[in-house]
């Protein structure tokens, strides 16, 4: 394996990771922003109010997007194995 080939694989892996975690992080960000606005308007400064909805939103996003994330990981792994076998 050449250094350019390895760099290409690492670059593809980073892009796939960013694409896969984007919906999960976006849901946590949206819920966090909504809760922060709610806390600012009502002046309720309860720390658990900030964390519990975000945890629930992230868990729901993992349940919704989990199959899609898993299929992307499997597809990338099979692609790597296929390229590795052709290099032999």
Order of alpha helices (4+ residues) and beta strands (2+ residues): alpha-alpha
